[in-house]
Amino acid sequence: MENSDSQLAQAPDAAQNVTELEGYASLPADTFAEGPATGEGIAGNGRTGPFEGPPVQGFSGVQFAPGGGGSAYWFLSDNGFGSKANSADYLLRIYQVDPSFTGSEGGDGSVDVQGFVQLSDPDNLIPFDIHHEGSAERNLTGSDFDVESFVIDSKGDIWIGEEFGPYVLHFDGTGKLVDTPISTPNITSFKTLNGQDPLVIGHRGASGSRPEHTLAAYELAIDLGADFIEPDLVVTKDGVLVARHENEISGTTDVSDRPEFADRKATKTVDRKELTGWFVEDFTLAELKTLKAKERIPNVRPENAEFDGQFEVPSFTEVIDLIKRKEAETGKKIGIYPETKHPTFLAKEGTYLDGTPINQDTSQLLVDALIANDFTDPSRIFIQSFEVQNLIEIQARLDSEGLGDIPIVQLYGDTTAAADPTDPFSFPYDIRYNVAQGNDLAAIYGQNFLDAVEQPLSENTVYADLDAEKILQVISDLYAEGAGPWKNNFLLRDALETPVDGNGDGNAEITTQLTGEVTSFVNDAHDAG
């Protein structure tokens, strides 16, 4: 037991993005609740047990108290005195307290303990003996579970996470266990291909905390522990690679609010999808730098919208420079995981506003940029794309520069039976384009590739034609060290008849559920090397 006061601090509104203490209250360590003497055999910090009753302090989880009007809190106390062996007489409870915060509330800093919820298993749902096994109440103690955190659902039921099992424990609002403990086994190791530690990829940067594909998002991802950061790459009018998820940028910049660029608005067909907006390829880098990034999905990530207008669109070179700076500051090697976006459109099909061909080869630009910036360590690069031809070309160009060990990843869109064959996420656009143009498919992809696909290449080819073990082996032999599938390709899902509102916002956003079926894709890819 700690011999210090439990201290409660009131934080400011998170939207202020500051860390400033607004209120303070303190619960004395010698605060005890109704109940039996507790702490037999405990000694430490100059104190010995037993104590007159269960100590209240030692909080590990907090929620607003139901019916408390936002001023009272439910605090979950931890398992007691640190272990199963010394906590058998410590009753597991949730205490309701009302702090009188100094500062913003003008309170006196005291804490009123208003009551508690005793956790118990009177229906004998726990499948092992507990400390109070023979009692009618079967009150739970710190030798039974190590409770750590909890939430209260819309029905008022209590869900607690604990560490001994570990288990998830489901109680009703009175503290009575209503389900058998739900086992949540510890993940002791990840089954990676070669047994190496898994890599943490900052996809689009820390896009949950900063507008995606900005230097701020990438830097925060690195600060949070990312091993690699992942920029999607498109190209400006003057041939500079920049980081944007799409070449149409009205959703990720303030371009639509810039009257000087009103005449750049256009309608284009990109990978068979008609889009209206402003396109990176119609701006020079200097022009693009006058724009400011904004949050792409503010309804999902409203906090990110606070950073609208603060950051530029970074060039690929600036992303590499950021990595080098962070490496110098931290001593940690950081990798980069670039993805070429719409390479066929930008090199062969797309046009500028005046109708002239774009004719920008992002494959060559990417290889050139890596060499120019002296960033060619194969242990710190993965190159990826949803298209096939440009990855084959990148492999050839890397080979010609003596950089053939840089790994390449073939990305896969939707391969499921429910995939919409008209949705660009369901097909590799370069294959459909080359078939439609009557191009020499054997010269582009190789005869082995053509022989291995499940269906002959056509204007209707989909990713599902490219995911069998035989074609994965050819892809591995020809150009790729890895495959990047959409997770639903191998963890199959079914549509729900009635969608579920998972976060209580009134919008039933959960429309599918896992079936439990896992396809052979991952094993097939590993077998292909």
Helices and strands as residue ranges (DSSP letters): E 6-10, G 14-16, E 23-27, E 43-44, E 47-48, E 59-64, E 73-77, E 93-99, G 103-105, E 111-118, E 147-152, E 158-162, E 167-171, E 182-183, E 201-203, H 215-223, E 228-230, E 232-235, E 241-243, G 255-257, G 259-264, E 266-270, E 273-277, G 280-282, H 285-288, G 302-307, H 316-330, E 335-336, E 339-340, H 343-344, I 345-349, H 362-372, G 378-380, E 383-385, H 389-400, E 408-412, G 424-426, H 429-437, H 441-445, H 447-452, G 463-466, H 469-478, E 482-485, G 487-489, E 491-500, E 510-518, H 521-527
